[in-house]
Amino acid sequence: MAGPVAFFAVFFAYPVAAIVSRGLHGDGGWQLGRIWDVATRSDIRHVLWFTTWQALASTALTLLVALPGAYVFARFDFRGKQVLRAVVTVPFVLPTVVVGTAFLALVGQGGLLDELWGVRLDTTVWAILLAHVFFNYAVVVRTVGGLWSQLDPRQEEAARMLGASRLAAWRRVTLPALGPAVAAAALMVFLFTFTSFGVVQILGGPTFSTLEVEIYRQTSEIFDLTTAAVLTIVQFTAVGAILAVHAATVRRRETALRLVAPGTTAHRPRGAAQRALLAGVLVSIAVLLVLPLAVLVQRSFDAPGLGYYRALADDDGGVFLVAPIEAVGNSLEYALAATAIAVLIGGLAAAALTRRAGRLMRGFDALLMLPLGVSAVTVGFGFLIALDEPPLDLRASWILVPLAQALVGVPFVVRTMLPVLRAVDGRLREAAAVLGASPWRVWREVDLPMVRRALLIAAGFAFAVSLGEFGATVFIARPDNPTLPVAVARLLGRAGDLNYGQAMALSTILMVVCAVALLLLERVRTDRTGEF
């Protein structure tokens, strides 16, 4: 546990504390009265209220739409399943500014809905909620579906043989077993929507603003570090309270489950009801996920002769110090390094949480999730302020970007691996130890075969979020080494069709890179079933 604690203390707590100190410390002492002055402002209270209720609504809508998809991917076997599983994860890595623009083309003035039915949803909360479903669909499908595919269906069948209806058997047997995974997915969705930035900024217009948007505005536009520091404290406190409740309640419901080899529970859809469910899930994926992606691809090909893609190889000296296409290689290198860090730190943390209990470990569990609920803008700006002198002078080092990206990846590794690790029957470990196995051999021969799938899913998530991380990276990526999201944002920030087209072309490349990586991950086989 020492490794993860040290990592979060140095690369998360220290930078955030540096920003708060800059905002609240001045004139020879702490100005704590500023917290009350800012927190009681009517405009700040309005921002906090909107941030909270839209996150709750987004989480509920995402679960409603994505849980059927989790069941379909876990229990149905159909043609193109591996490709489709990679496709549903692609939206999760896209820069928020790009997705906001794509949804604006669909629901804004002159968009698809406007042309077909004369309906506009931009500057309404519905556009924000739908975009949040677009982003977080994969979180539910992969987190819940990963465990669902390993639950032994014979337990539910036994309940039905004892007289329970299909719904009652699912509610009393399967749902409690899925509870920790559903709660983990809901928590991650809530934290991401609670700190939503690009989507709200583009689709909400001047009407709607979240805490993240307001922190960015106060930091970058108004340069009011005091207000930004207070909002960071408010966000930090709210997220900490939510994580504490989650750690205290979900842990009580986690019990040993009967797991089977992944892939053995999947079957072809049987009967009209299952085929209708599969069709409904495919339609929802096509409308909510594929259509916005298709808009991006179509716009990237608007110029004749692949003009936007050809322009990516040129450097006009205005936006970048290098050709924009070099951002592809930078992003892959950073993402691979961030994934290695996230899997190492997250795996150690998940193992520690599995083998220890108590109030201290519940607090540690909550700590691991804080990077998802604290402003990425604050973290990135804090890196610049805090890590600029020996022995931690990293501002000129390439590792700074992967470290910031890994902070977001670690919670996904922990939340994906923890339910499966805790579901492994402890008696198996005890039996192996009694037979003389060392702790390392117990992990290799008992835990690892059960959690291999979860480990690969966790690595895929970490890689995906590293590719698409923007909030912190925009502050610390060097001009001669931009990542794909930073490059896209810079191009979108300049007027002109060429810059906009290049942004769409880079976004398409990002989608393709992510889809290929995830498809390769889907094809990794560790048993004869063809699954992870």
Disulfide bonds with the S-S distance in Angstrom:
none
